[in-house]
Amino acid sequence: MSISPSGENRESYADDLFRARILASLGVPIFCCKLDSDGNPLGAFGWEKTQAGVESFKAIDRWREGMGLGALGGYVFDIADLDPRNGGAESWPRLLARLAADPPEIFGIAATPSHGAHFWIASQGIARTKLLKGIDFQARGGFVFIAPTVRPSKADGDKGKLRPYTWISPVSQQATPWIHEPSLAFRNLPWDQDGSGGNGSGRSRKTPEQWMEEAVKAETGDQRGALLGLVMEYMFRGIPEVAIADTLRNFLPKVPVFDDERPWYPARGGNPDRWIQSLLRKGSRFRPIPDADEDELAGIRDIEPRRVSRESPEENSFWQSRESLSHIRDFARSRRTGPWAVFGEVLAEAICHTPPTLQLPSSVGSNGTLNMLIALVGHSGAGKSAAEGAAEEAFRWEGIPGEIPDLIDRIPVGSGEGLVKSYAFNRKNEDTKRMELHWERLSAIITIEEIDTLRALSDRGGATISGELRKFYNGGRLGFGYADTGKRTILPKNSYRGCIVAGVQPGRGRTILDDIEGGFPQRWLWLPADDPYMPDDRPPEVQPADWSPPYEICNTDSGEILVMKVCDAALTAIDRARVRANHNDGSDMESHLRYTQLKVSAGLALLDGRCDVSDEDWSLAEYVMSVSTRTRENVQQHLAAKVHEADLAAGRREGVRRAEADTSQRRSVNTRIAKRLLMLLSYDEFRTVTKITRNEFNSADRSIVPDVLIELVTVKLIEREEYTYHGRKFVRYRKIRPAK
């Protein structure tokens, strides 16, 4: 059964639909759906993907009596949903006390069919959750119904009676919720449910055991809120989602099922992970199936989640494949740094402890260099800088006497010219009186602590850094052909060794990614700086390992070229990638993938003290490149999200500007129409809109009349009444006599 539409009449709901259009004009996504006999959405799949703008206005136009209009939270407004049936009235004073220090502005208040209330405030930037007992917070991932939706009351006394959502204080079309900062109280979720904060701050964190106990004892409708509190507490403790999901699988069968027809733990015949993920993401849709029976629940463990290493089998296999890689991970964890960041820094150390005469074979063009560009990606405080020190101490690095020192110099980037002079500079020979190239060092690790440094250099007039770094990656001729021989410093091809290591915050990765036409992002190895599986307890101290250059390098005459041997699988893959690039079959982003993979393979071989790239080196490097691709794509998604948010903000600002520009003209038109309506209406006789407007207004003014009538009712200059004619509802108006 469902709540069936009773007809096409919309006139009696004109004011509510007008309020809905105000919400849509402010950027609130609105969807329309049918309702079942209990007033729940019927077939409203995909509501969470509703878009603001045209789609929302069309949804409002589709609405008919008996249907539901829903507004999504988390975009412009969040809605505090007070339900007196579940203790909302008792929790209301506690909510006010929580918000007393930094109260959010209330932009609208609506009454619900079950005698509750919706309080509309500016979006707080959080996900849907339960604030206190009987008070849900419909934010990101949640929605509320709005007027003119009619649903059955669930309150004692009139249970089952159809009652409407009613605006007590409607949201104004001049509202500007996006200029309001989130309230401080919402940054300290979850709150304790009884309101007895023990530290004077109004907030007392519950333990996981307390949340579990509350979930077991919860009444119908409150189980999910308690489980969300449990999930958020684990998240506050930094426990990975995969460990939280394990605990939920074990705990959920212990929570009672109150509705046998629609149990909410989908274990039998389905995938419980889908429901568990909806808890983790707070608002994902799910379709419940019957609960599991006792036989199906046999063997469920009762465990407390622990921070343990839960890398994928592939990642765990990578770290355990070699003693050198296991050492890197163990050393990184003992120093509380990310293993992948330390791996990138160690790779740079191993490569830079070899001379530039060690080269890759000429699979394309001439011999290639081992020089690399490495991006360590992580938010501020993720440990990008700490990885540098860990890599220097993870091994007792041994150089090559007369060529490469034991401790490789680390030089901050300054400019393209400064990059060149980090290696060599021109100096006048006093005997020949000619300028000669004087080498400071053959190898260096060039550091960019934050990618903003590169952005500043690239934006600076005449800067040359990004172009020089591209040549650096290829081992090309580095320098500038100034006319002044004193300034002219040019490093010959493959005459220098180096790795660039840059710290990249996801929101600032555009510095590299925007230069795709120049091939800049394709040349970087992207590695995550954080460690989501860092154990609770600090691992024991790990001692440094010994490392020395391969025998072949040490026994090659200084200046003599030594070409690394490379396995056939690598040479074939590089050759096919080159052919596809020439046939325009490969993507721009992956055009340098194989060449970077070869450099990683060479670094892995050097870590093991070899000068030949084996099939295993190539295979391990392929996994490293999959991590690089995933990390780079995460940065791109982060940037795309920021662009979307910026576009929304710009759209809102433009909407405010246009609204202000239109307000004056609209007010003039509305005033003219209002004066005419007051002349046409009488104090004694109610008149319909059709009778009022017939032969009195042009087509443009007639479309505005319903809105003006609503405003006149609001300011109590006229009154309205509903009446039924041939089974259909209509509305009519008359003037209100002035008080004597």
N, C-alpha and C positions, 0 to 999 in steps of 0.2 A: 504494500500500500504506500501511498505517498500523499503529500499535501498538494492537491491538484489546483492548477490555476483556474480561477472562477470566471475569467473573461479577459477581454482586451483593454478594459478601462484602466487608465493610468492617471486620470485627472485628479482623483481624490488623494493620490500619493505624490502630487506634483512637488510639494515642498520638500518631502523626504528625498525624492530623486534629485531635486536641485542641490540638496546638501551633499548627496553622493557625488554629484558632478564637481562640487567644490573640492572634495577630497581628491578626486582624480586630477583636477587642475593643479593641485599642489604636489602631484607626483606619487600619490598613493595607488598602488596596483589594486584594481577592483575586478572581481570575477563574479559571474552569475551562474547559479546551479539550481537543479531541482532538489526538492527535499523529500525524504521518506516520511513515514507516518510519525516517527519520533522527532522529526525536525532536523535530522542529520543530512549532510550532503549526499546526494544520490548521483553516483557516476561522475563526481567532480575530480577525476584523475588529472594530475598535472596542474592543480591550482597554484602550487608553489612556484611555477614558472611564469605566472601571469606578469605581463609587462605593463608598466605605467604608460599613459598617453592614449593613443588611438584605441588600442585594444581594450582599455578600461572603459572608455566612453561607449564603445560598442556594447560592452557587457551591460552597462546601465540601460542602454536603449533596448536591449533584449529582455530586460526584466518584465515579468508579468506577475499579477497577484498570485500568491501561492508559491512563488519561487524565492530563493535566497540570494542576497547580495553579500559578498564577503570582502573584507579589506585586509590586505596583508600588512603585518607589522614588520618593523626593522628597516624600512626604506625611508620614510619621512617621520612617522609616528610609531611609538610603542604604546601598548594599551594594558593598563593594569585592570584585570578582570576580577571583580569582587563577587564572590558567591556566598551569600549568607547561609545557605544550606550546609556548607562545610566549614563554618567557623569564620567566614570572611568579616562579619560584623565585629566579632571580638578581636580580630587581627587588625582592623582598620586603625585604631589608636596606636598600635605598635608600629604600623607602617608610617604613620605621620611622625612618630618619634624618631624612626630611622632616618627620615628625610629632613628632619628639622634643621640640621646644620647647613644643608645645601639643597633646598627643596626645588624640584623641577616645576616649570610652569605648566599648568593644566590648560590645554587648548580646547578641550571639549569633554562633556559628560553625557553619557547615554544610559537609559534604564533598560534592563534586559527582561525578557518574558518571565524569568523565575525570580523577579524582585531583587536582582543584583544590579550592578552598575559597571560601566566601562569608563575609565579615566584615561583620556588621550594626552600623552606627553611627547616631547621630542625624542627621537630615536636615541637610545643610550649605547648603541654599538655592541650589544650582546645578543645571545641567542635566547630563544624561548625558554622559560624556566618557571619554577614556583618560588614566589617571594616569601610568603608566610602561609600558614594554614588557611585555606579558603581564598587565597589571592594568587592567581596565576598571572604571569607576565608574558603577554603575547608580543614577542619581539621577532627577531630574525628566525624564520622557520615556523611562525605561527600566524593565525588570522582570527578575526572576530566577525560575526555577522553585524550588519548595520541596517538602519531603517531604510526602506519600509518592510524588511523581512518580518514575517510572522511565524512563530514557532510555539509548540506546546510548552506550557509552564511545567516545571519539575518541582515546584514548591508545594509544601503541604497547604491544603485549603483550596487551591484551585488547580491541582495537578491534572494535566491533560488539556486544560483550557488554552485555546489559541490566544496568544497575546503578542503584541508587536514590540519591536525595539523602538524606543522613543528618545529623541534628542531632548535632553534637559537643558543643556547649554551647547548648541551646535558649534562646530569648528568654523571659524570665520575665514572668508576667502582672502583676507589680508594677513592671515597667520604666517609667521616666518620661523618655523621650528628649526630649520637648518642652521640658524645662527646661534643656537643655544648649545653650550658645552654640556657633555654628560654630567649628571650629578655624581658627586664623589661616592655616595652610598652604593651606587651600582657597580663601582669598581671593587667592592669588597664582598661580592657574593662568593659562596652561598651564605645566607643568614641562618641563624638558629631559628627553628620554627616556633619556639615558645616565647621568644622575645626577651629572654633573660641573658643578655650579653654579659659575660663575666669580667670583661676588661675595661668596662666603662665606655667602650666605643660603640656599643649597641650591636656587637657581633661576636659570636662565640662559635668557633669551628667545631663541628661534630667529627668524631672518629668514624672510620668506615664501619666499625661494629655497631655504632649507634644508628647510622643510616640504614644498615641492614635490618636492625631490630625494628626501626620505624616502618620500613617497607613491608615487613611481615605483618605488622599490626595495622597497617593502613586500611582505611575504609575504601569502598568502591570509588574510583576516580582519583584517589590520592597516591596509589602505588607508584605511578610514573613519576610524580614529583619527588618522592623519596628516592627513587632509583636515580633520577637526574642529580639529586644532591650527592649520592654516593659516587656517581661518575665524576662530578666536578671536583669532589674532594680528592679523588685519586689523581685527577689532572693537576690540581694544585700541588700535589706531592711529586709531580714530575714523572709519574709512572707511564710508560708507553701505552698507546691504545691497544696494542695486541695483548698486553698483559691484563689490561682492564677487561677486554673481551673474554679472555679465558676465565676470569673470576665470575663474570656475569653468566656464562654458560653453566657454571657450577652452582650459582646462587639462585637463579631465576626459578627453578623448579620448587624451591622452598616457599615462594611467595604465593599466597592463596589465589585461586581463580574464582571470581565472583559471578561471572556470567558464563554459564556452560555453553551457550550458543555462540558466544564470541570471546573465547579465551584469548588472552593477550600474550601467552608464551607459545610461539609456533614451533613446537618441537616435532610433533608427529607428522610425517609425510611431507615436511617442508624444510626450509632452511632457517634455523634460529638466528644465524648470523645476520640475516637481513634486518630482523627486529633489533638485534643488539646494536647494529650500526646506526639505527634510528635514534637510539639513546645517546650514542657517542656524538652524533651530529645534531642532536636536539631539534627535531622537527622534520626529519625525513619521513616520507609516507611509508606505510607498510600495510599489508593485508593479512590479518591474523588468521590462523587455522587452528583446529582443535588441539588441545593440550596433550602432551605425551602421557601415556599410562605408566604404571609403576615399572613394568618390564623394560620399557624404553628408557627409563631414567636410571636403571641399574648401573652402578659403577661410577656415578657422578661423584667427583671429589669435592671436599670442602676445603678450599685453599685460600690463603691470603695472597694477593698479587705481590710479586717481588720484582725489583728491577734486575733483570737478568739479561744476558746477551741473547738477543733473539734475531740476529741477522738471518736473512734468507739463506737457504742451503747453499745457493751459489756464492753468496758473499762469504759465508763461513768457510766454504771450500777454498775460496781465493786466499784468505788469510792463512789457512792451514796448509796450503800447497807447498810452501817453502819455509825453511827455518828463518830466512831473512825477513819474510813478510810477517810471520808470527811474532818475531822480535819487534817489528815496527808497531804492530797493534798493542802488544803487551807493554812496550815502553811508553806509548802514547797514553794508554789508560793509567799507567802508574804515575804519569805527570799530569793527569786530568786534562788531556787535550784530545781533539778529534783524530782518530786513526787515519782518515783519508787526508786530512790537512798535513799531518806528519809525513804520510807517504809521499805527497807532492813535494814537500820540502826535502825529504831524503832523496827523491829522484833527482832534484836539482843539484844536491850535493854530489851525488855519484857522477852525474854527467859533467859537472864543472870541475871534478877532480881528474879529468882527462884533458889532454891538449887538443887544440883545434885540428891537429893533423889526424886525429881519429875521426873517420868520416863514414857516411853511409854510401852504399853502392849507387851507381848512376842508373837507377831504374827509369828515371825521367831526366833528360838533359845530362848535366854533369853530376859529380859526386855531391852528396847532401851533407848537411850539418846536423849535429845532435841538439843544437840550440832549441830551447822550448819557451813557450809562454804558458804560465800556470795561473789560474784564477781560483783563489780559495774563497768560497761563498759562504757567508754567514752574517747574521745580524750582529750589531755591536755587542761585544762581550762573549762572542761564540768561541774565542780562543784562536783567532787567526795569527796573532802575534806570538802567542805561547808556542805554537807549532814550530816556529823558526828555531827557538832555543832548544826544543826537544829534539829536532832533527840534527842539530849540531852536536848534541851530546849522546844521541842514540848509538853512534858508532865512533870509534877512535879512527878518524879519517887520516889516511896517509897520502901525502902528495908525491910528486915526482921531482927529485932534486934538480935544481936549475931551471925548472919550467913551471911546476904547479906547487904552491905551498900547501902545508897541512891544513891550514885554516883559510878557507876561501873568503875573500873580501866581499862584503855585502854593501852595495852602494845605492842610496836612494836616487830615484830618477829625477832629473832636473829639466832637461830639454833634449832635443835631438842632437844638438852640438855637444851638450854635456855627456850624453851617452857615449859618443865617440871618444871624447877625451877621458872617459873613465878607463879606457884601454891605452891610448897613446896620444901624443901631441907632437907638433912640429917644433924642432929646435935647430937653431943655426949652428952648423959645424964651423968652428973657429978656424980650422985649417982650410977647408974648401970654400968657406963663406956661402954655403948652400944650405937650404932648409932640408932637414932630414927627419924621418919619422922615428920618434923615441918612444919605446914601449914601456908603460908602467906595469902592465900585467897582461897575461894572455887569457885569463879566465876570471869571471866575476859573476856573482848573483845580484841582479838588479832588482831592487825592492820597490814596490808601490804600496805603502801601508794602507791607504784607502784610495779607491778608484777615483774619488773626487779630485785627487791630485792630477790624474791624467786628464780629466775633464777640463780642469783649469788650464792645463798646458795646451790642450787641443783647441780651446776657445781663444787662447791668447793670440793676438795678431802676429802673424809670421811664424807661429809654432809649427814644429815639424815632427813631433814625437811619434804620432801614430804611424806615419809613413815610414819612419826609421825603424819602428818595432816590427813592421811587416818584413822589411829587409833583414832585420836581425834574425827573425824566425827562419828565414831561408839561407842565412849565412852569406847574404849578398854584400856587395861593396857598400860600406857604411861611411857616410861623410858628405861634405858639400864642396863643390868646386868654386870657392870664392876666388876672385881675382887677386886678392891680397894673399900672398903665399904664407904669411904669418898666421892667417886664419884657416887656410886650406889644410884640413886634416882628413885624409881618406884612408880607411882601413881596407886592405885588399880582401877579396872574397875568401871565405873559409879560413881567415887568419886569426879569428878570435873565437873564444868559447864563452857561453853564458846562458843563463836562464832568467827570465823575468818572472817574478812571483808577486802577484797583486792581490790585495784584500778587496773583496767585492761584497757590499751590502746589497741584497736583492733589489731593493727599490732604486739602486743607483747603477745597476748593471747596464743601463742604456748607453753608457759611455762606450762600451765595447760593442754592444749589439746593434747600435744605430749605424755602424760603419760596415754594414754587410756588403755593400757594393765594392768596397775596397778589399774584401776578404779578411777583415780583421777578426770577427768572432770565430770564424772557422779555424783559426790558427791556435786557439787557446784550449788548454786542458782544464775543464771545470770540475772542481772537487769540493764536496761539502766540508765546512770547517767544524760543524758541531758533531756531537756523538749522542744520538737519542738513546743508545743502549748503555750509557756509562753506568757502571754498577754503583750501588749505594755506598758500599764500603771500599775505601781506597785500596787498590791492589798492592801487593808487596813491591818494594823497590826492585827495578830491573837494571842490571849492570850493562854498561855499553858493550857492544860487540866490536870485534876488530874488522877493519876493512882496508884493503890495499889495492892499488890499480892492478889490472890483469897483467900477467907475465909478458904478453906480447908487446904491450905498450912500453913497459920498462926496458925492454930489450930492443927497441927500435931507435935508430939514431935520431937525434933532435932534428926536427924539420922534415923528416921522412914521412910520407903519407902512408897511413895504415887504414885500409878499408875493411870494415866489419863484414863478416860472412853472414848472409841472411838466408833463411829457409825458403824453399820454393813456394810454400803456401803464402807467405807474405809478399814475395815478388809478384806472384800471379794476381793476388787481390789488388795490389797497387796498380798493376798494369790494366786490369779490367776496369777499375775505377777511373783511370785516366781515359780509357776508350769511351766509357759512358759519358764522361764530362765533355768530350769532344763531339759526341753525338747528341748532346743536350738532353741526356736521359737521367742525369743525376741532379739532386737538389743543390742549390748554392750553399746551404748551410753545411752540407756533408762533403763538399768538394775536396776539403783537406783532411777529412777524417782518417783515411788510411795512412797518410803520411805522418800524422800525429801518432797514430797507433804504432807505426814503425819506430818512432822515437821513444815511445813508452817501452816497447819491446827491447830496444837497445839499452835503456836504463835498467830494466829488470835483469838483463844479461850482465851488465856491469856490476850490479849489486851482488851477483853470484860469482864475480871475479872472472867473467868470460868476455871475449870479444866477438862471439858469434851468436846471432839471434836464432834460437831454436824454435821448433813448432810449439813447444810449451810456452816459451816467451810470448810468441804471437797470440796464442790462445788466451793467456792471462791478460795481455794487453787489450784484447777484445772486450773482456769483462770490464776493465778499467774504463774503456771508452763508453760502455753502456752506462756506467756511473756518471761519466762526464756529460753524456747526452741528457740523462735524467736531471742532473743538476742544472744544466743550461736551460732546459725546458721549464723547470720550476721558476727560474729567474724571469723567463719570458712571460709565464703566466702571472707572476707577481706584477710585472710591469703592465701587462694588459689590464689587470684589475685596477691598478692605479689610474690608468688612462680612463677606464670606465667611470671611476669615481670622480675624476676631474671633469669629465664630460657631463655627468649628472649635476655636479656643483655649478658648472657653467650654465647648464640648462635652467637650473633653479634661479640663478642670478638674472638670467635673461627673462625668465617668467615673471620675476618680481618687477623688473624694469617695465615690461610690457603691461603688467597689471596696473602699475602706477600711472602709466601713460593713458591706459584705457579708462581708468576710474573716473576722471574728470568728465570725459565725454559721456560715459554711461550714466553718471549721476545727473547730468543735464537732461538726457533723454528720459530717464526714469522719473525725474521731477515733473516733467511736462506730462507724461502719461499718468502719473499719480494724481495730478490736479484734475485731469480730464475724468479719471475714474471716480473721484469724489463728487464731481458734478453729476455724473450719470447714475450713481447709486443713491438709494433713498434710505431713510431711517426705519421705514416700516416694512418694506417688501424685500425679500431675498431674491436676488437675480443670479442666473447662471452666467458663466463666462461668455457663452454664445450670445445670449441676449445683450450682454454689456457691450460686446465688441462689434456686433452687427451694424454695419454701415457707419461706424464711428472711428475706426482705425484702419490705417493701411496695413498691408501684409507684414511689413517689417515691424511695425509697432505691435501687431497682434501676437507675434512670437515672443514679445517681451512682457505682455500683459500678465501671464501667470506668475512670473517672478515678482513683478511689482505688487500684485495682490498679496503674495506671501509677505512681502516687506510691510505692507499696510496692516496686515493681521498682526505681525510681530510688534509693531508700534502701537497697536490697539486703536487704530482709527476706523477699522472695519472688523466685522466678525464673519465667521464661516460656519456653515452647517452641512452635514452630509445627509443625503436622502436617497431612497431606492426607487427606481422607476423601471417597471417590467423586469425586475430581478437584477438590474444593474445599478451600481453605486455612482452617484454624482455628487458635486459640491456646489454650493451657491453662497453669495455674499450679500451683506448690507452694511450700511454705516452704523457706527456706535454713537448714540446720543451723548453729547458732552455732559459731564457731571455738573449738577447745579450747585 
